[in-house]
């Protein structure tokens, strides 16, 4: 079965009993790992239970295709349902899984995790087409999902967060669910369990890693400022910092939306010099001059077209199987060229 995005979180919390095998795939390996852990928890109290958890690799099944059925049918020495976890699966295992799903044995939950799979992937099609299996994509968090993750994770320790702090995290996290959770754990530890008051922007800036944040800001400002050589360098730095292309696109989209509002104010007669003070979270002083230049380079109508281009690139990264960095870079360089056209 192929799940709709809105149904995925509910399925992860309570999988359909008909799904004996679940495929988790996608570029966000932190999210793949987190969802794998949550699915295992629906069966096992201990996600590393040696009696009820079998760990297999692609190589294991290539060398012994019958092992999948054997492990799924095995009975735990201690009783209870078992989990069979298969890591790093690829299309080479499609026939094995198709055969297993055609005549499954036992009641074990089989969880398969892997990287990105294109819509043409035979493994992905096998799970999507089977009535007793499910395929779940794991893409970088969008703004809505990321905000929910932030509030839920901090809420586990009784912490609330101020809007400006949330906005900062939305701009600088989200490329990898594992990294996001690690940074939120650091933030909760920094704030402390008995902290008074909500998490502030100062708290976030004090403890959330800023190397990736700086590279994201450089990408945003060089693209919307029309500095193509700087954009090329910033994209290299962002890639070296393991920033996901979807995270970059989301950051540029959010900033472009802010510019869209600000240019609307300017075109309505508001003084341009004071517009940057409306941005939330507040700009770092080092970025203020760059953003003022951006306001002068763009019109509201042209920013609207830029947003359409960026949102289409975001969609392509998530759904088409095209090379994500190529899609992202092409869109950002087109934005940069659009900014250069607005120089006067």
Secondary structure, DSSP 8 states (H G I E B T S, - for coil): -B--GGGHHHHHHS--TT-SEEEEESS-HHHHHHHHHHHHHTT-SSTT-TTTEEEEEHHHHHH-TTHHHHHHH---TT-S--EEEEES--GGGHHHHHHHHHS--SS-EEEEE-S---TT-HHHHHHHH-TTEEEEE-----HHHHHHHHHHHHHTTT--B-HHHHHHHHHH--S-HHHHHHHHHHHHHHH-TT--S-B-HHHHHHHS--HHHHHHHHHHHHHHHT-HHHHHHHHHHHHHTT--HHHHHHHHHHHHHHHHHHHHHHHTT--GGGGGGG-SS---HHHHHHHHHHHHH--HHHHHHHHHHHHHHHHHHHHT---HHHHHHHHHHHHHHHHHHT--
